[in-house]
Amino acid sequence: MESTSREYRIRKGEVELLEFLAQRNACDERDREISCSDARALARGIWSALLTVTPLWIALAWWLTR
């Protein structure tokens, strides 16, 4: 049975709007998570590169001071 009370009556357009807003919010959240993930991956890559090259800089500095 369908309820005829005013507080439970929602027009189809309102439901579609709510669904649209929920979907857009989910997409925004997913895009934000992807961006953060990419930034973290970039930071890890830069850190790894610096750690990889550090012994070369130390060796060069030691050689130059001699």
FENNOR-V913052 format. One record per pair of residues at least 12 apart in sequence whose ideal C-beta (glycine too) atoms are under 7 Angstrom apart, sorted by the first residue. I is the first residue (numbers start at 0). J is the second residue. Records with the same first field share a line. If there is no record, write none. Layout:
I=J + J
This chain:
none
